Amino acid sequence: MQISISTRHGQLSDATRSKIAAKVERMGRLFERLSFIEVTVDLEHEQSPTVDVLVSAEHKHDFVATEQSTSLLAALDGAIHKIEQQLRKYKEKVQDHHRADNPRQAKVPLEPNPSGE
């Protein structure tokens, strides 16, 4: 999995970049088919930085989240939370699709209750 961290209107320290990389790497545990994560930090408004996270998964699925907060790490946590929700929903959808009953299996109808209830 590749991770790209870029900034607009400013610079990030190496320590901040490593914190961001460590936080986004954890998303790989939630969904193992991630191929690329791009984090863009916009520092145009110093009091409320904006974080954009773009996650690419196999089979051309992209997940996007944007968050603005009073601190950089709070905005990053909010964006990661949004992406994790999207990944959980997608993973659940894929797993439910694979768990669907096989249409070739014969379904046995339930017998009606003889007491009429």
Order of alpha helices (4+ residues) and beta strands (2+ residues): beta-alpha-alpha-beta-beta-beta-alpha
